[in-house]
């Protein structure tokens, strides 16, 4: 709500800044989750209710999920740059439609 009232350049910088912050957070979470996966692998930890299922596989999948988040935010920054280069106003875009009411 507040960001919509800012000039377009400030909106762009805010969008890119928050995306970079999200990339850093996803990177930190991915690193720590991957580290946890390697720890559970080295200790051969399993789930208490399913003793035959190793825990590290699912923890590693979670780490890959955070890697996907990084890719998503990088694509968002790329889209913001393309929109800015093409002169598309961010306030013209809405979720799920063209923003025009019939």
PLY file of the C-alpha trace (Angstrom):
ply
format ascii 1.0
element vertex 102
property float x
property float y
property float z
element edge 101
property int vertex1
property int vertex2
end_header
0.00 0.00 0.00
2.72 2.47 0.95
5.08 1.38 -1.83
2.41 2.13 -4.46
2.60 5.81 -3.50
6.36 5.98 -4.08
7.91 7.13 -7.38
8.55 4.39 -9.94
12.31 4.41 -9.38
11.85 4.00 -5.63
9.36 1.15 -6.22
11.89 -0.54 -8.50
14.71 -0.16 -5.98
12.48 -1.42 -3.17
11.42 -4.47 -5.23
15.00 -5.31 -6.18
16.24 -4.70 -2.62
13.64 -6.95 -1.05
14.32 -9.63 -3.68
18.04 -9.48 -2.89
17.25 -9.77 0.81
15.09 -12.82 0.10
17.92 -14.35 -1.96
20.28 -13.87 0.98
17.78 -15.44 3.42
17.10 -18.38 1.09
20.85 -18.83 0.63
21.40 -18.91 4.38
18.54 -21.37 4.88
19.78 -23.54 2.02
23.32 -23.63 3.43
22.21 -24.52 6.95
19.69 -27.11 5.71
22.31 -28.72 3.48
24.69 -28.77 6.44
21.97 -30.45 8.51
21.41 -33.02 5.74
25.09 -33.90 5.73
25.05 -34.19 9.53
22.08 -36.56 9.49
23.78 -38.58 6.72
27.04 -38.90 8.66
25.20 -40.01 11.82
22.78 -42.31 9.95
19.81 -40.65 11.64
16.34 -42.02 10.91
12.81 -41.01 11.82
11.58 -42.36 15.16
8.27 -43.57 13.74
9.84 -44.96 10.55
13.19 -46.46 11.55
13.95 -47.71 8.04
13.61 -44.26 6.42
16.77 -42.11 6.46
16.21 -38.50 7.41
18.90 -36.91 5.25
17.05 -37.44 1.96
14.11 -35.28 3.00
16.32 -32.62 4.56
18.31 -32.46 1.32
15.08 -32.05 -0.67
14.23 -29.10 1.56
17.63 -27.56 0.79
16.89 -27.92 -2.94
13.59 -26.15 -2.31
15.47 -23.15 -0.94
17.69 -23.26 -4.03
14.51 -23.06 -6.09
13.53 -19.98 -4.09
16.81 -18.34 -5.04
16.17 -19.09 -8.72
12.66 -17.68 -8.41
13.87 -14.41 -6.91
16.61 -14.12 -9.55
13.94 -14.53 -12.22
11.85 -11.86 -10.48
14.77 -9.42 -10.59
15.26 -10.25 -14.27
11.56 -9.57 -14.94
11.74 -6.27 -13.06
14.73 -5.24 -15.17
12.98 -6.23 -18.40
9.80 -4.39 -17.40
11.80 -1.30 -16.51
13.69 -1.47 -19.82
10.41 -1.84 -21.75
8.70 0.96 -19.83
6.04 -1.19 -18.13
4.65 0.50 -15.04
4.51 -1.88 -12.03
1.23 -0.36 -10.86
-0.37 -1.35 -14.20
0.12 -5.03 -13.37
-2.11 -6.89 -10.96
-2.14 -10.46 -9.76
-4.03 -12.70 -12.13
-5.22 -10.23 -14.72
-4.81 -7.07 -16.72
-6.13 -4.75 -14.05
-9.00 -3.54 -16.21
-12.50 -3.81 -14.79
-15.34 -4.45 -17.22
0 1
1 2
2 3
3 4
4 5
5 6
6 7
7 8
8 9
9 10
10 11
11 12
12 13
13 14
14 15
15 16
16 17
17 18
18 19
19 20
20 21
21 22
22 23
23 24
24 25
25 26
26 27
27 28
28 29
29 30
30 31
31 32
32 33
33 34
34 35
35 36
36 37
37 38
38 39
39 40
40 41
41 42
42 43
43 44
44 45
45 46
46 47
47 48
48 49
49 50
50 51
51 52
52 53
53 54
54 55
55 56
56 57
57 58
58 59
59 60
60 61
61 62
62 63
63 64
64 65
65 66
66 67
67 68
68 69
69 70
70 71
71 72
72 73
73 74
74 75
75 76
76 77
77 78
78 79
79 80
80 81
81 82
82 83
83 84
84 85
85 86
86 87
87 88
88 89
89 90
90 91
91 92
92 93
93 94
94 95
95 96
96 97
97 98
98 99
99 100
100 101
